[in-house]
């Protein structure tokens, strides 16, 4: 019941709204804080790597000056030259100095050079090893007093950054180049005969440098191999690293910990000698973000509590209590416990006051409307009495008019049927006339006159028949003539019999037409189940002479399976005859050898079968295809527009339909009679 009260719903809505707004503000502030922290971290990484590059370059320059000052001393230069002459040369040029007698005193020289200086500053190391078993004809004093500068020249030192056990060392390589061609020693001018490397460990406290900024550093040599690193990063893939040089990227160390990192090159005198990276673990970023979000959430909760405490009394007084009163009044009015004279009181100018004013206005209008309705109801009762009497009289008139309309419709239908029947009888009479003309032609073709002459000759020879038939040539010819004449009479008799049978069938159709007319007059239809194949053959037999006279070639596509349909035989036969007649007339304008009429029986679906009448005549335009079955529409000069209309109605009456298709003028037409297959 608590949640069903207006007050509880308002308080719940207010609480939810405040929580929703507070949550949105907290999430928005958290997102902005996270974005700001990421931006600060990027700035911190870039600042750290810039500072580290500067410190590295300063350390290298300091060592470079110290080494340069040391190597510039005369005694050191002389000892370098001595070491070079004694055979501290690279392996690839040893073969050129096989004739030299190389002494092992050079080892003591290297020790001397190393011990003479402070080992904490730098180390002098000769990277080549002397050839074992070699001896020198020179002693140390003679070597030191000799002037070798005219034979050899020390090149400008080349700097390298290499990895050592202690971290990274700065190395300067001094190459000694021959200035003369000396076949005795196997020397050629500009040959490199030796190399001395001066090496000093770079003193960079990377941990101390990144401590204040919260950044860890790593240094890689020129090949990408990691040397000094506070993390366990793998060696660099230089092909990939060069594409992201100078940009913040996400990497993982060998422990699969994630970092934001930036990689930059380390250069000395314009040459890249290695690479350095500055990284911040993402766990640190996440920790800072979580701390910030926790603070924001606590602040948001405090704000929400303050808002709820401040607004709950206001909502209760200004919204909940008036709405509760309104609900009570609405309920009383709807249940009929209070009349419409009751009015709401609201002293506020907000939506609550507007609601009260709207209710009061509505109550006044309803009260006025109720009074008007009562008056209208009284007037309506009086008018209903008069209206009921009028309705009774009008209903009687409508029944009489409906009866007359039905009789008129029946008479019109009978007239239409009579017209159709007369049209069909006319077609049959035309066929009867053709058969009559055929009988007349057969009768006229009989050689009755010649038969009479033969009979007269026979009468004249009766007294002497034996001599006439055996000796007289006319008698012998007369016997042959009678034999031939008998065959001719037999053929004529067969034709006459065929035409007489056809005329009987046509006259029978006329009787059937008249019978159909009478059946329609009695409003009774007689349906029978017949074979479509039989129906088609009967119609073709009736139209045989007409087809022959117009030189029509018939193509029949009749399947082996027969189909039975329930139709009114005479009426559907007339439909098919009318379609064949129209096809004959449509092909009158084309050459006789092109007059082809195709008749097809085809199953369309499990429940439908059709007869297609296809001609190659004048065709039908697309515009006329939609009008061709309309009563009174015709394209013939002597037509009356009733034949196809009557055919379509006949097909509809038996539950079938008549359809027409034509590609266009002079492209023939196809009429399709569709029947329901009888089960």
C-alpha positions as CSV (number, residue, x, y, z in Angstrom):
1,X,0.0,0.0,0.0
2,X,2.9,2.3,0.6
3,X,4.0,2.4,-3.0
4,X,0.4,3.0,-4.2
5,X,0.1,6.4,-2.5
6,X,0.8,9.5,-4.4
7,X,3.2,10.7,-1.8
8,X,5.4,7.6,-1.9
9,X,5.4,7.6,-5.7
10,X,6.5,11.3,-5.8
11,X,9.2,10.7,-3.2
12,X,10.4,7.6,-5.0
13,X,10.5,9.5,-8.4
14,X,12.4,12.4,-6.8
15,X,14.9,10.0,-5.2
16,X,15.5,8.1,-8.4
17,X,15.9,11.3,-10.4
18,X,18.4,12.7,-8.0
19,X,20.3,9.4,-7.9
20,X,20.3,9.3,-11.7
21,X,21.6,12.9,-12.1
22,X,24.2,12.3,-9.4
23,X,25.4,9.1,-11.0
24,X,25.6,10.8,-14.3
25,X,27.6,13.8,-12.9
26,X,29.9,11.4,-11.0
27,X,30.6,9.3,-14.1
28,X,31.1,12.4,-16.2
29,X,33.5,13.8,-13.7
30,X,35.3,10.5,-13.5
31,X,35.7,10.3,-17.2
32,X,37.0,13.9,-17.4
33,X,39.4,13.1,-14.5
34,X,40.7,9.9,-16.2
35,X,41.2,11.8,-19.4
36,X,43.1,14.6,-17.6
37,X,45.2,12.0,-15.7
38,X,46.1,10.3,-19.0
39,X,47.0,13.7,-20.5
40,X,49.2,14.6,-17.5
41,X,50.9,11.2,-17.8
42,X,51.7,11.8,-21.5
43,X,53.1,15.2,-20.6
44,X,55.1,13.6,-17.8
45,X,56.5,10.9,-20.1
46,X,57.6,13.4,-22.8
47,X,59.2,15.7,-20.2
48,X,61.0,12.8,-18.6
49,X,62.4,11.4,-21.9
50,X,63.5,14.9,-22.9
51,X,65.3,15.4,-19.6
52,X,66.9,11.9,-19.9
53,X,68.2,12.7,-23.5
54,X,69.7,15.9,-22.2
55,X,71.5,14.1,-19.3
56,X,72.8,11.4,-21.6
57,X,74.2,13.9,-24.0
58,X,75.9,15.9,-21.2
59,X,77.5,12.7,-19.8
60,X,78.8,11.7,-23.2
61,X,80.2,15.2,-23.9
62,X,81.9,15.2,-20.5
63,X,83.6,11.8,-21.2
64,X,84.4,12.8,-24.7
65,X,86.3,15.9,-23.5
66,X,88.1,13.8,-20.9
67,X,89.2,11.2,-23.4
68,X,90.2,13.8,-26.0
69,X,92.4,15.7,-23.4
70,X,94.0,12.4,-22.4
71,X,94.7,11.2,-25.9
72,X,96.2,14.6,-26.9
73,X,99.1,14.2,-24.5
74,X,102.4,13.5,-26.2
75,X,103.3,10.5,-24.2
76,X,99.9,8.9,-24.7
77,X,100.1,9.5,-28.4
78,X,103.6,8.0,-28.6
79,X,102.4,5.0,-26.6
80,X,99.4,4.6,-29.0
81,X,101.8,4.6,-31.9
82,X,104.0,2.1,-30.2
83,X,101.1,-0.2,-29.6
84,X,100.0,0.1,-33.2
85,X,103.5,-0.8,-34.5
86,X,103.8,-3.7,-32.1
87,X,100.9,-5.4,-34.0
88,X,97.7,-4.6,-32.2
89,X,95.8,-4.8,-35.5
90,X,92.5,-6.3,-36.7
91,X,92.4,-9.8,-37.9
92,X,91.5,-9.0,-41.4
93,X,94.8,-7.2,-42.1
94,X,97.2,-9.6,-40.2
95,X,98.2,-11.2,-43.4
96,X,99.6,-7.9,-44.6
97,X,102.0,-7.7,-41.7
98,X,103.4,-11.2,-41.6
99,X,106.9,-10.0,-42.2
100,X,106.8,-7.8,-39.1
101,X,108.6,-9.0,-36.0
102,X,106.0,-8.3,-33.3
103,X,107.1,-8.2,-29.6
104,X,105.0,-9.2,-26.6
105,X,106.1,-6.0,-24.9
106,X,102.8,-4.5,-26.0
107,X,101.0,-6.3,-23.2
108,X,103.0,-4.4,-20.6
109,X,102.4,-1.3,-22.5
110,X,98.6,-1.8,-22.2
111,X,99.0,-2.4,-18.5
112,X,101.1,0.6,-18.2
113,X,98.6,2.8,-19.9
114,X,95.7,1.5,-17.8
115,X,97.5,1.7,-14.5
116,X,99.0,5.1,-15.1
117,X,95.5,6.8,-15.1
118,X,92.7,6.7,-12.5
119,X,90.7,3.5,-13.3
120,X,87.5,5.2,-12.1
121,X,87.6,7.7,-14.9
122,X,88.0,5.5,-18.0
123,X,89.7,2.3,-19.2
124,X,92.1,2.0,-22.1
125,X,91.8,-1.4,-23.8
126,X,93.4,-2.7,-26.9
127,X,90.9,-5.0,-28.7
128,X,93.3,-6.8,-31.0
129,X,95.5,-9.6,-29.7
130,X,99.2,-10.0,-30.7
131,X,100.2,-13.0,-32.9
132,X,101.4,-15.8,-30.6
133,X,105.0,-16.8,-30.9
134,X,106.2,-13.6,-32.6
135,X,109.3,-11.7,-31.4
136,X,110.5,-8.3,-32.0
137,X,114.1,-7.1,-32.8
138,X,113.2,-3.8,-31.2
139,X,113.3,-3.1,-27.5
140,X,110.9,-0.8,-25.6
141,X,113.3,2.1,-25.4
142,X,114.1,2.1,-29.1
143,X,110.4,2.0,-29.9
144,X,109.6,5.0,-27.6
145,X,112.4,7.1,-29.1
146,X,111.4,6.4,-32.7
147,X,109.3,8.9,-34.6
148,X,106.4,6.9,-36.1
149,X,104.2,9.8,-37.1
150,X,105.8,9.8,-40.5
151,X,104.6,6.2,-41.0
152,X,101.2,6.1,-39.4
153,X,98.3,8.4,-38.8
154,X,95.7,8.1,-36.0
155,X,92.1,8.8,-37.3
156,X,89.4,10.9,-35.6
157,X,87.8,8.8,-32.9
158,X,84.4,7.3,-33.7
159,X,81.8,7.0,-30.9
160,X,79.8,3.9,-30.0
161,X,77.3,3.0,-27.3
162,X,77.7,-0.6,-26.2
163,X,76.3,-2.9,-23.6
164,X,78.5,-4.1,-20.7
165,X,78.0,-6.0,-17.5
166,X,77.8,-2.7,-15.6
167,X,75.3,-1.2,-18.0
168,X,76.3,1.0,-21.0
169,X,79.7,2.3,-21.9
170,X,80.8,5.0,-24.3
171,X,83.5,3.8,-26.7
172,X,85.8,5.8,-28.9
173,X,87.6,3.8,-31.7
174,X,91.0,5.1,-32.9
175,X,92.1,3.5,-36.2
176,X,95.7,3.6,-37.3
177,X,96.2,4.2,-41.1
178,X,99.4,3.6,-43.1
179,X,100.7,6.8,-44.8
180,X,103.3,5.0,-47.0
181,X,103.6,2.0,-49.3
182,X,106.3,-0.3,-47.8
183,X,106.7,-3.6,-49.5
184,X,109.1,-4.7,-46.9
185,X,106.3,-4.7,-44.3
186,X,103.5,-5.5,-46.7
187,X,102.0,-2.1,-46.2
188,X,99.9,-0.1,-48.6
189,X,99.0,3.5,-48.3
190,X,95.6,4.1,-46.4
191,X,95.6,0.5,-45.1
192,X,94.0,0.3,-41.6
193,X,96.7,-1.6,-39.6
194,X,95.2,-1.4,-36.1
195,X,92.6,-0.1,-33.9
196,X,92.6,1.0,-30.2
197,X,89.4,1.5,-28.3
198,X,89.0,3.8,-25.3
199,X,86.0,2.9,-23.2
200,X,84.2,4.5,-20.2
201,X,81.0,3.5,-18.4
202,X,78.2,6.1,-18.6
203,X,77.3,7.1,-15.1
204,X,73.5,7.8,-15.3
205,X,71.3,7.0,-12.3
206,X,68.1,6.3,-14.3
207,X,66.1,5.2,-11.2
208,X,66.9,8.5,-9.5
209,X,66.1,10.5,-12.6
210,X,62.6,8.9,-13.0
211,X,61.8,8.8,-9.3
212,X,60.4,12.4,-9.0
213,X,58.3,12.0,-12.2
214,X,57.1,8.4,-11.5
215,X,58.7,7.3,-14.8
216,X,61.0,4.3,-15.5
217,X,63.7,4.5,-18.2
218,X,65.3,1.9,-20.5
219,X,68.3,2.3,-22.9
220,X,68.9,0.2,-26.0
221,X,72.0,-0.1,-28.2
222,X,72.0,0.7,-32.0
223,X,70.8,-2.9,-32.7
224,X,67.8,-2.6,-30.4
225,X,69.3,-4.9,-27.6
226,X,68.2,-3.7,-24.1
227,X,70.9,-2.8,-21.7
228,X,70.0,-0.6,-18.8
229,X,66.4,-1.0,-17.8
230,X,64.3,-0.7,-14.6
231,X,61.7,-3.1,-16.2
232,X,61.9,-6.5,-18.0
233,X,61.3,-5.2,-21.5
234,X,62.3,-7.4,-24.4
235,X,64.7,-6.2,-27.1
236,X,63.4,-3.8,-29.8
237,X,62.0,-4.8,-33.1
238,X,63.6,-1.8,-35.0
239,X,61.4,-2.2,-38.1
240,X,58.3,-1.6,-35.9
241,X,59.9,0.8,-33.4
242,X,60.9,3.3,-36.1
243,X,57.2,3.6,-37.1
244,X,56.1,4.7,-33.6
245,X,59.2,6.8,-32.7
246,X,58.2,9.7,-30.6
247,X,54.5,8.7,-30.0
248,X,52.8,7.3,-26.9
249,X,52.3,3.5,-27.4
250,X,51.0,0.6,-25.3
251,X,53.6,-2.1,-24.6
252,X,53.9,-5.2,-22.4
253,X,57.0,-6.4,-20.6
254,X,58.0,-10.0,-20.2
255,X,55.8,-10.4,-17.2
256,X,52.8,-9.2,-19.4
257,X,52.4,-6.0,-17.5
258,X,51.0,-3.0,-19.5
259,X,52.7,0.4,-19.9
260,X,52.3,3.7,-21.7
261,X,55.7,4.3,-23.3
262,X,57.6,6.6,-25.7
263,X,60.7,5.7,-27.6
264,X,63.3,8.3,-28.9
265,X,66.7,8.0,-30.5
266,X,70.0,8.9,-28.8
267,X,72.3,10.9,-31.0
268,X,76.0,12.0,-30.7
269,X,77.4,14.4,-33.3
270,X,74.3,13.8,-35.5
271,X,74.6,10.0,-35.5
272,X,72.1,7.7,-33.8
273,X,74.1,5.6,-31.3
274,X,71.1,4.0,-29.5
275,X,67.6,4.4,-28.2
276,X,65.9,5.4,-24.9
277,X,62.4,4.9,-23.6
278,X,60.3,6.3,-20.8
279,X,57.4,4.3,-19.4
280,X,54.6,4.5,-16.9
281,X,52.7,1.4,-15.7
282,X,49.0,1.5,-16.4
283,X,48.4,0.1,-12.9
284,X,49.6,3.5,-11.5
285,X,47.2,5.3,-13.8
286,X,44.3,3.0,-12.8
287,X,45.1,3.5,-9.1
288,X,45.1,7.3,-9.4
289,X,41.8,7.1,-11.4
290,X,40.1,4.8,-8.8
291,X,41.2,7.2,-6.0
292,X,39.7,10.2,-7.8
293,X,36.5,8.3,-8.6
294,X,36.1,7.3,-4.9
295,X,36.4,10.9,-3.8
296,X,33.9,12.0,-6.5
297,X,31.4,9.3,-5.4
298,X,31.5,10.3,-1.8
299,X,31.0,13.9,-2.7
300,X,28.1,13.0,-5.0
301,X,26.4,10.9,-2.3
302,X,26.7,13.8,0.2
303,X,25.1,16.2,-2.3
304,X,22.3,13.7,-3.0
305,X,21.5,13.3,0.7
306,X,21.4,17.1,1.2
307,X,19.0,17.5,-1.8
308,X,16.7,14.8,-0.6
309,X,16.6,16.1,3.0
310,X,15.8,19.6,1.6
311,X,13.2,18.7,-1.0
312,X,11.1,16.0,0.8
313,X,9.1,18.4,3.0
314,X,8.6,20.7,0.0
315,X,7.3,17.9,-2.2
316,X,5.0,16.7,0.5
317,X,3.4,20.0,1.1
318,X,3.2,21.5,-2.4
319,X,2.6,18.4,-4.5
320,X,1.7,15.2,-2.5
321,X,-1.1,16.6,-0.3
322,X,-3.0,18.5,-3.0
323,X,-2.8,15.5,-5.3
324,X,-4.2,13.2,-2.6
325,X,-7.1,15.6,-2.1
326,X,-7.7,15.8,-5.9
327,X,-7.7,12.0,-6.1
328,X,-10.3,11.7,-3.4
329,X,-12.6,14.3,-5.1
330,X,-12.2,12.6,-8.5
331,X,-13.1,9.2,-7.0
332,X,-16.2,10.5,-5.3
333,X,-17.5,12.2,-8.5
334,X,-16.8,9.1,-10.6
335,X,-18.6,6.8,-8.2
336,X,-21.6,9.2,-7.8
337,X,-20.9,9.9,-4.1
338,X,-20.6,13.6,-4.9
339,X,-22.5,15.9,-7.4
340,X,-20.9,18.2,-9.9
341,X,-21.3,21.2,-7.6
342,X,-18.1,20.3,-5.8
343,X,-15.1,22.6,-6.5
344,X,-11.3,22.1,-5.8
345,X,-9.3,24.7,-3.9
346,X,-5.7,25.4,-4.8
347,X,-3.8,28.5,-3.7
348,X,-0.7,27.8,-5.8
349,X,0.1,29.2,-9.3
350,X,2.0,26.1,-10.5
351,X,0.7,23.0,-12.3
352,X,-1.3,21.9,-9.3
353,X,-3.3,25.2,-9.4
354,X,-3.8,24.8,-13.1
355,X,-5.1,21.3,-12.6
356,X,-7.6,22.5,-10.0
357,X,-8.8,25.3,-12.2
358,X,-9.2,22.9,-15.2
359,X,-11.2,20.5,-13.1
360,X,-13.5,23.2,-11.9
361,X,-14.1,24.4,-15.4
362,X,-14.7,20.9,-16.6
363,X,-17.2,20.3,-13.8
364,X,-19.2,23.4,-14.7
365,X,-19.3,22.4,-18.4
366,X,-20.4,18.9,-17.5
367,X,-23.1,20.2,-15.3
368,X,-24.4,22.5,-18.1
369,X,-24.1,19.7,-20.6
370,X,-26.0,17.3,-18.4
371,X,-28.9,19.7,-18.2
372,X,-28.9,20.1,-22.0
373,X,-28.8,16.4,-22.4
374,X,-31.8,15.9,-20.2
375,X,-33.8,18.4,-22.3
376,X,-32.6,16.8,-25.5
377,X,-33.6,13.4,-24.2
378,X,-37.1,14.5,-23.6
379,X,-37.3,16.0,-27.1
380,X,-35.8,12.9,-28.6
381,X,-38.5,10.6,-27.0
382,X,-41.2,12.7,-28.7
383,X,-39.5,12.6,-32.1
384,X,-38.8,8.9,-31.8
385,X,-42.5,8.1,-31.8
386,X,-43.0,10.0,-35.0
387,X,-39.8,8.5,-36.5
388,X,-40.8,4.9,-35.8
389,X,-44.1,5.4,-37.7
390,X,-42.1,6.9,-40.6
391,X,-39.6,4.0,-40.6
392,X,-42.4,1.4,-40.8
393,X,-43.9,3.2,-43.8
394,X,-40.6,3.6,-45.5
395,X,-39.7,-0.1,-44.9
396,X,-42.8,-1.1,-46.6
397,X,-42.0,1.1,-49.6
398,X,-38.5,-0.3,-49.8
399,X,-39.7,-3.9,-49.8
400,X,-42.0,-3.1,-52.7
401,X,-39.2,-1.3,-54.6
402,X,-36.9,-4.2,-53.9
403,X,-39.4,-6.7,-55.3
404,X,-39.8,-4.6,-58.5
405,X,-36.0,-4.3,-58.8
406,X,-35.6,-8.1,-58.6
407,X,-38.2,-8.7,-61.2
408,X,-36.6,-6.1,-63.5
409,X,-33.2,-7.6,-63.0
410,X,-34.5,-11.1,-63.7
411,X,-36.2,-9.8,-66.9
412,X,-33.0,-8.0,-67.9
413,X,-31.0,-11.2,-67.3
414,X,-33.5,-13.2,-69.3
415,X,-33.2,-10.7,-72.2
416,X,-29.4,-11.0,-72.0
417,X,-29.6,-14.8,-72.0
418,X,-32.0,-14.8,-74.9
419,X,-29.6,-12.6,-76.8
420,X,-26.8,-15.0,-76.1
421,X,-28.9,-18.0,-77.1
422,X,-29.9,-16.4,-80.4
423,X,-26.3,-15.6,-81.1
424,X,-25.3,-19.2,-80.5
425,X,-28.3,-20.5,-82.6
426,X,-27.1,-18.1,-85.4
427,X,-23.7,-19.8,-85.3
428,X,-25.3,-23.2,-85.5
429,X,-27.6,-22.2,-88.4
430,X,-24.5,-21.0,-90.3
431,X,-23.1,-24.5,-89.8
432,X,-26.4,-26.0,-91.0
433,X,-26.3,-23.8,-94.1
434,X,-22.8,-24.9,-94.9
435,X,-23.9,-28.6,-94.6
436,X,-27.0,-27.9,-96.8
437,X,-24.8,-26.3,-99.4
438,X,-22.5,-29.3,-99.2
439,X,-25.5,-31.7,-99.8
440,X,-26.6,-29.6,-102.8
441,X,-23.1,-29.8,-104.3
442,X,-23.0,-33.6,-103.8
443,X,-26.5,-33.9,-105.4
444,X,-25.5,-31.7,-108.3
445,X,-22.4,-33.7,-108.9
446,X,-24.3,-37.0,-109.4
447,X,-24.4,-38.0,-113.2
448,X,-28.1,-38.7,-113.4
449,X,-28.3,-37.6,-117.1
450,X,-25.6,-40.0,-118.1
451,X,-27.4,-42.8,-116.1
452,X,-30.6,-42.1,-118.0
453,X,-28.9,-42.4,-121.4
454,X,-27.3,-45.7,-120.3
455,X,-30.7,-47.0,-119.1
456,X,-32.3,-45.9,-122.5
457,X,-29.6,-47.8,-124.4
458,X,-30.2,-50.8,-122.3
459,X,-34.0,-50.6,-122.9
460,X,-33.4,-50.5,-126.7
461,X,-31.3,-53.7,-126.6
462,X,-33.6,-55.8,-124.4
463,X,-34.6,-58.1,-127.3
464,X,-31.0,-58.9,-128.0
465,X,-29.2,-58.6,-124.7
466,X,-26.9,-61.6,-125.2
467,X,-25.6,-60.4,-128.5
468,X,-25.4,-56.8,-127.2
469,X,-23.2,-57.7,-124.2
470,X,-21.0,-60.2,-126.0
471,X,-20.5,-58.8,-129.4
472,X,-21.4,-55.1,-129.3
473,X,-18.6,-52.8,-127.9
474,X,-21.2,-50.5,-126.3
475,X,-22.5,-53.4,-124.3
476,X,-19.1,-54.2,-122.9
477,X,-18.5,-50.6,-122.1
478,X,-21.9,-50.3,-120.4
479,X,-21.0,-53.0,-117.9
480,X,-17.8,-51.2,-116.9
481,X,-19.8,-47.9,-116.8
482,X,-22.4,-49.3,-114.4
483,X,-19.6,-50.7,-112.1
484,X,-17.9,-47.3,-111.9
485,X,-21.2,-45.5,-111.5
486,X,-22.0,-47.7,-108.5
487,X,-18.8,-46.7,-106.7
488,X,-19.5,-43.0,-107.4
489,X,-23.0,-43.3,-106.0
490,X,-21.7,-45.1,-102.9
491,X,-19.2,-42.3,-102.3
492,X,-21.8,-39.7,-102.7
493,X,-24.1,-41.6,-100.4
494,X,-21.4,-41.7,-97.7
495,X,-20.9,-37.9,-97.9
496,X,-24.6,-37.2,-97.8
497,X,-24.9,-39.5,-94.8
498,X,-22.1,-37.7,-93.0
499,X,-23.6,-34.2,-93.8
500,X,-27.0,-35.4,-92.7
501,X,-25.6,-36.7,-89.4
502,X,-23.8,-33.4,-88.9
503,X,-27.0,-31.5,-89.6
504,X,-28.9,-33.7,-87.1
505,X,-26.2,-32.9,-84.4
506,X,-26.5,-29.2,-85.2
507,X,-30.2,-29.3,-85.0
508,X,-29.9,-31.2,-81.8
509,X,-27.7,-28.4,-80.5
510,X,-30.4,-25.9,-81.4
511,X,-32.9,-28.0,-79.4
512,X,-30.4,-28.0,-76.5
513,X,-30.0,-24.2,-76.8
514,X,-33.7,-23.8,-76.6
515,X,-33.8,-26.2,-73.7
516,X,-31.1,-24.2,-72.0
517,X,-33.1,-21.0,-72.5
518,X,-36.1,-22.7,-71.0
519,X,-34.0,-23.9,-68.1
520,X,-32.8,-20.4,-67.4
521,X,-36.4,-19.2,-67.7
522,X,-37.2,-21.7,-64.9
523,X,-34.2,-20.5,-62.9
524,X,-32.8,-24.0,-62.9
525,X,-29.3,-25.1,-64.1
526,X,-28.5,-28.6,-65.2
527,X,-24.9,-29.6,-64.8
528,X,-23.3,-32.8,-65.9
529,X,-19.8,-34.4,-65.6
530,X,-18.3,-34.7,-69.1
531,X,-14.8,-35.3,-70.7
532,X,-13.0,-32.2,-71.9
533,X,-11.4,-34.3,-74.7
534,X,-14.9,-35.4,-75.8
535,X,-16.2,-31.8,-75.7
536,X,-13.3,-30.5,-77.8
537,X,-13.7,-33.2,-80.4
538,X,-17.5,-32.6,-80.7
539,X,-17.0,-28.9,-81.2
540,X,-14.3,-29.5,-83.8
541,X,-16.6,-31.9,-85.7
542,X,-19.3,-29.2,-85.7
543,X,-16.8,-26.6,-87.0
544,X,-15.0,-29.0,-89.5
545,X,-16.5,-27.5,-92.7
546,X,-16.0,-23.9,-91.5
547,X,-12.4,-24.7,-90.7
548,X,-11.9,-26.3,-94.1
549,X,-13.5,-23.5,-96.0
550,X,-11.2,-21.0,-94.4
551,X,-8.1,-23.2,-94.9
552,X,-7.4,-23.4,-91.1
553,X,-4.7,-25.8,-90.0
554,X,-5.5,-27.4,-86.7
555,X,-2.8,-28.4,-84.1
556,X,-4.1,-30.4,-81.2
557,X,-2.1,-30.8,-77.9
558,X,-4.2,-33.3,-76.0
559,X,-2.6,-35.3,-73.1
560,X,-3.2,-39.0,-72.6
561,X,-4.9,-38.4,-69.3
562,X,-8.5,-37.4,-69.6
563,X,-10.0,-34.7,-67.4
564,X,-13.7,-34.7,-66.2
565,X,-15.4,-31.4,-65.4
566,X,-18.9,-30.6,-64.2
567,X,-20.4,-28.1,-66.6
568,X,-23.5,-27.3,-68.6
569,X,-22.5,-29.1,-71.8
570,X,-24.4,-26.9,-74.3
571,X,-23.5,-23.6,-72.9
572,X,-19.7,-24.4,-72.6
573,X,-19.8,-25.9,-76.1
574,X,-21.1,-22.6,-77.4
575,X,-18.3,-20.8,-75.6
576,X,-15.7,-22.9,-77.3
577,X,-17.4,-22.6,-80.7
578,X,-17.5,-18.8,-80.2
579,X,-13.8,-18.7,-79.4
580,X,-12.9,-20.8,-82.5
581,X,-15.1,-18.6,-84.7
582,X,-13.4,-15.5,-83.4
583,X,-10.0,-17.1,-84.1
584,X,-11.0,-17.9,-87.7
585,X,-12.1,-14.3,-88.2
586,X,-8.8,-13.0,-86.7
587,X,-6.8,-14.9,-89.2
588,X,-8.7,-13.8,-92.4
589,X,-6.1,-11.1,-93.2
590,X,-3.1,-13.4,-93.2
591,X,-1.9,-15.8,-95.9
592,X,-3.7,-19.2,-96.0
593,X,-0.5,-21.2,-95.3
594,X,0.0,-19.2,-92.0
595,X,-3.5,-19.8,-90.6
596,X,-2.7,-22.1,-87.7
597,X,-5.1,-22.7,-84.8
598,X,-3.7,-24.5,-81.8
599,X,-6.0,-26.2,-79.3
600,X,-4.4,-27.4,-76.0
601,X,-5.8,-29.2,-73.0
602,X,-3.4,-28.6,-70.0
603,X,-3.5,-29.2,-66.3
604,X,-2.7,-26.0,-64.3
605,X,-2.9,-27.2,-60.7
606,X,-4.2,-30.1,-58.8
607,X,-7.7,-28.7,-59.0
608,X,-7.7,-26.8,-62.3
609,X,-7.5,-27.7,-66.0
610,X,-7.8,-25.5,-69.0
611,X,-8.5,-25.4,-72.8
612,X,-6.3,-23.0,-74.7
613,X,-7.4,-21.5,-78.1
614,X,-4.3,-20.0,-79.7
615,X,-4.4,-18.2,-83.1
616,X,-1.8,-16.3,-85.2
617,X,-4.2,-13.5,-86.2
618,X,-4.5,-9.8,-85.7
619,X,-3.8,-9.9,-82.0
620,X,-5.1,-7.5,-79.3
621,X,-3.6,-4.3,-78.0
622,X,-2.7,-3.9,-74.3
623,X,-5.4,-1.2,-73.9
624,X,-8.1,-3.5,-75.3
625,X,-7.1,-6.5,-73.2
626,X,-8.8,-4.9,-70.1
627,X,-12.0,-4.1,-72.1
628,X,-12.5,-7.2,-74.2
629,X,-15.0,-8.9,-71.8
630,X,-17.1,-5.8,-71.2
631,X,-20.7,-5.9,-72.5
632,X,-21.0,-3.9,-75.8
633,X,-17.2,-3.6,-76.4
634,X,-16.1,-4.8,-79.9
635,X,-13.5,-4.0,-82.5
636,X,-15.4,-5.5,-85.4
637,X,-17.3,-3.3,-87.8
638,X,-20.3,-5.7,-87.7
639,X,-19.9,-6.8,-84.1
640,X,-22.3,-6.2,-81.2
641,X,-19.9,-6.7,-78.3
642,X,-21.9,-9.5,-76.7
643,X,-20.2,-12.8,-77.6
644,X,-17.1,-12.7,-75.3
645,X,-19.1,-11.0,-72.6
646,X,-21.6,-13.9,-72.7
647,X,-18.7,-16.4,-72.8
648,X,-17.0,-14.9,-69.7
649,X,-20.3,-15.0,-67.8
650,X,-20.9,-18.6,-68.7
651,X,-17.5,-19.7,-67.4
652,X,-18.1,-17.8,-64.2
653,X,-21.4,-19.5,-63.6
654,X,-19.8,-22.9,-63.6
655,X,-17.0,-21.8,-61.2
656,X,-14.4,-21.3,-63.9
657,X,-13.1,-18.3,-65.6
658,X,-12.1,-17.0,-69.1
659,X,-8.7,-15.3,-69.6
660,X,-7.0,-13.7,-72.6
661,X,-3.4,-13.0,-73.4
662,X,-1.8,-11.3,-76.4
663,X,1.7,-9.9,-77.1
664,X,0.2,-7.1,-79.1
665,X,-1.3,-6.2,-82.5
666,X,-0.5,-8.7,-85.4
667,X,1.0,-11.1,-82.9
668,X,-1.9,-13.5,-82.3
669,X,-4.0,-14.1,-79.2
670,X,-4.6,-16.8,-76.6
671,X,-7.9,-17.4,-74.9
672,X,-7.9,-19.8,-71.9
673,X,-11.0,-21.5,-70.5
674,X,-10.2,-22.6,-66.9
675,X,-12.4,-25.3,-65.3
676,X,-12.5,-26.9,-61.8
677,X,-11.6,-30.6,-62.1
678,X,-14.5,-32.8,-61.0
679,X,-13.6,-35.1,-58.1
